[in-house]
Amino acid sequence: MAHAEEADDGPALEALLAGLATLDEDRAAAGEARGLERGEARGEAKAILLVLESRGLRISDEARERIRLCEDPEQLDAWARGAAVITSVDELFG
């Protein structure tokens, strides 16, 4: 049995620190990916609103907020396609 003054904890500590560094890198990468997704969603929401405004359609505050807060890429894609052909913003949500 090793006594505290004889124990060599160096390799165990190095392994622990390496594991923590990997964890930090993974978290940073996940955070970066999530940030990119949010940025893309905001850009698509902005484009949808611009199309609707350019077409002269009335956009209620509620509809504007719903579009602006959406982060679902499939939903945003559907709204983007619809924005070009609808006659009322309410049709986006119907």
Secondary structure by P-SEA (a helix, b strand, c coil): ccccccccaaaaaaaaaaaaaaaaaaaaaaaaaaaaaaaaaaaaaaaaaaaaaaacccccaaaaaaaaacccaaaaaaaaaaaacccccccccc
